[in-house]
Amino acid sequence: MSIQINTPEDYIAQLPEERKTAISKLHNLILKHMPEGLESGMGYGMLAYFVPKSIYPAGYHCKPFPPLPFINVASQKNFIAIYHSGLYANKELYSWFVSEYPKHCKYKIDMGKSCIRFKKIDDIPYDLITQLLGKMTIKEWITIYESTLNLKK
């Protein structure tokens, strides 16, 4: 039997108890501190925070029908992940985050291009994530996003 997940609340409700608190805290933190104009919902099977079509009608280049993604949060098999597109697209932001991480977390950073993986749920650096959320506006994200599209042409 599959579970129908249509909202962030549905997503959080279906999580194992040990993940609910951390994912709820991340979701509420992002809602409170995300760049003005972003909307939340579900995308790619994860919690999604995106630039709505009313602000950026072109949507996402790979699949123009969904809105432009910016941040996602997921409970994966072995970790909780935050996907922040700005980290992938902006080297200065990425460098800042990597250099700040050890000041907030006692464990080594486990990170891909845009994915920050937290295997130790009790050691998620919420203060650092709050700071990260204030580092890029929607306008800056759209400008960076469009510049990467122009590089590919």
C-alpha positions as CSV (number, residue, x, y, z in Angstrom):
1,M,0.0,0.0,0.0
2,S,1.4,3.4,-1.0
3,I,1.0,6.5,1.1
4,Q,-0.3,9.6,-0.7
5,I,1.9,12.6,0.2
6,N,0.6,15.9,-1.1
7,T,1.8,18.4,1.6
8,P,4.8,18.9,3.8
9,E,2.5,18.0,6.8
10,D,1.7,14.6,5.1
11,Y,5.4,14.1,4.5
12,I,6.4,14.7,8.1
13,A,3.5,12.6,9.4
14,Q,4.7,9.5,7.6
15,L,8.3,9.8,8.9
16,P,9.7,7.5,11.7
17,E,9.4,9.1,15.1
18,E,13.2,9.7,15.4
19,R,13.1,11.8,12.2
20,K,9.9,13.8,12.7
21,T,11.3,16.3,15.2
22,A,14.4,17.2,13.1
23,I,12.5,17.5,9.8
24,S,9.7,19.5,11.5
25,K,12.3,21.8,13.0
26,L,14.1,22.3,9.6
27,H,10.8,22.9,7.9
28,N,9.7,25.5,10.4
29,L,13.1,27.2,10.4
30,I,13.1,27.4,6.6
31,L,9.6,28.8,6.5
32,K,10.6,31.4,9.0
33,H,13.9,32.4,7.4
34,M,13.6,31.6,3.7
35,P,14.0,34.4,1.2
36,E,10.9,36.5,0.7
37,G,8.7,35.3,-2.1
38,L,9.6,31.6,-1.9
39,E,6.7,29.2,-1.5
40,S,6.7,25.7,0.1
41,G,5.2,22.5,-0.9
42,M,6.3,19.1,-2.3
43,G,8.8,18.5,-5.1
44,Y,10.7,15.5,-6.3
45,G,9.3,13.5,-3.3
46,M,10.8,16.0,-0.8
47,L,9.9,19.1,1.1
48,A,10.3,21.9,-1.4
49,Y,10.9,25.6,-1.2
50,F,10.7,27.2,-4.7
51,V,10.3,30.3,-6.7
52,P,6.7,30.4,-7.7
53,K,5.6,30.7,-11.4
54,S,4.0,34.0,-10.5
55,I,7.6,35.4,-10.0
56,Y,9.5,33.2,-12.5
57,P,7.0,31.9,-15.1
58,A,9.8,30.0,-17.1
59,G,10.0,27.4,-14.4
60,Y,12.8,24.9,-14.2
61,H,14.6,24.4,-17.6
62,C,14.7,20.6,-17.4
63,K,11.0,20.4,-16.8
64,P,9.4,23.8,-17.3
65,F,6.1,22.9,-15.8
66,P,7.3,22.9,-12.2
67,P,8.4,26.1,-10.4
68,L,12.1,26.9,-10.1
69,P,13.5,24.9,-7.1
70,F,15.7,26.5,-4.5
71,I,15.8,24.3,-1.4
72,N,14.7,20.8,-0.7
73,V,14.7,18.8,2.5
74,A,14.5,15.0,2.6
75,S,14.6,12.1,5.0
76,Q,16.8,9.6,3.2
77,K,17.6,6.0,4.3
78,N,20.8,6.9,6.2
79,F,20.6,10.6,6.7
80,I,18.6,13.8,6.5
81,A,19.5,16.0,3.5
82,I,19.2,19.6,2.7
83,Y,19.6,20.5,-1.0
84,H,20.4,24.2,-1.5
85,S,20.8,25.2,-5.1
86,G,22.6,28.4,-4.2
87,L,25.5,26.3,-2.8
88,Y,25.9,24.5,-6.1
89,A,25.7,27.6,-8.2
90,N,27.6,30.2,-6.1
91,K,31.2,29.2,-5.3
92,E,31.6,32.0,-2.7
93,L,28.5,30.9,-0.9
94,Y,29.7,27.3,-1.0
95,S,33.1,28.3,0.4
96,W,31.5,30.4,3.1
97,F,29.4,27.4,4.2
98,V,32.3,24.9,4.2
99,S,34.5,27.3,6.2
100,E,31.7,28.1,8.8
101,Y,30.5,24.5,9.2
102,P,33.3,23.4,11.7
103,K,32.3,26.3,14.0
104,H,28.8,24.9,14.3
105,C,29.3,21.1,14.2
106,K,31.7,18.7,15.8
107,Y,31.5,16.2,12.9
108,K,33.2,16.4,9.5
109,I,31.0,17.9,6.8
110,D,29.3,15.4,4.5
111,M,28.4,17.3,1.4
112,G,27.9,17.0,-2.3
113,K,27.5,19.9,-4.8
114,S,24.3,21.1,-3.3
115,C,23.5,18.4,-0.8
116,I,24.4,18.6,2.9
117,R,23.9,15.2,4.6
118,F,23.3,14.8,8.3
119,K,23.8,11.3,9.6
120,K,23.8,12.4,13.3
121,I,20.3,14.0,13.6
122,D,21.2,15.5,17.0
123,D,24.0,17.5,15.4
124,I,22.2,19.4,12.7
125,P,23.6,23.0,12.8
126,Y,20.3,24.9,12.8
127,D,22.0,28.3,13.5
128,L,24.3,27.9,10.5
129,I,21.3,26.9,8.3
130,T,19.5,30.0,9.5
131,Q,22.5,32.1,8.4
132,L,22.6,30.3,5.0
133,L,18.9,31.1,4.4
134,G,19.7,34.8,4.7
135,K,22.6,34.8,2.2
136,M,20.7,34.8,-1.1
137,T,17.6,36.5,-2.3
138,I,15.2,35.2,-4.9
139,K,16.4,37.8,-7.4
140,E,20.0,36.8,-6.8
141,W,19.1,33.1,-7.3
142,I,17.2,33.8,-10.5
143,T,20.2,35.8,-11.9
144,I,22.7,33.0,-11.0
145,Y,20.3,30.4,-12.4
146,E,19.9,32.3,-15.7
147,S,23.6,32.9,-16.0
148,T,24.2,29.1,-15.8
149,L,21.6,28.5,-18.5
150,N,23.5,31.0,-20.7
151,L,26.8,29.2,-20.1
152,K,25.2,26.0,-21.4
153,K,24.1,27.5,-24.7
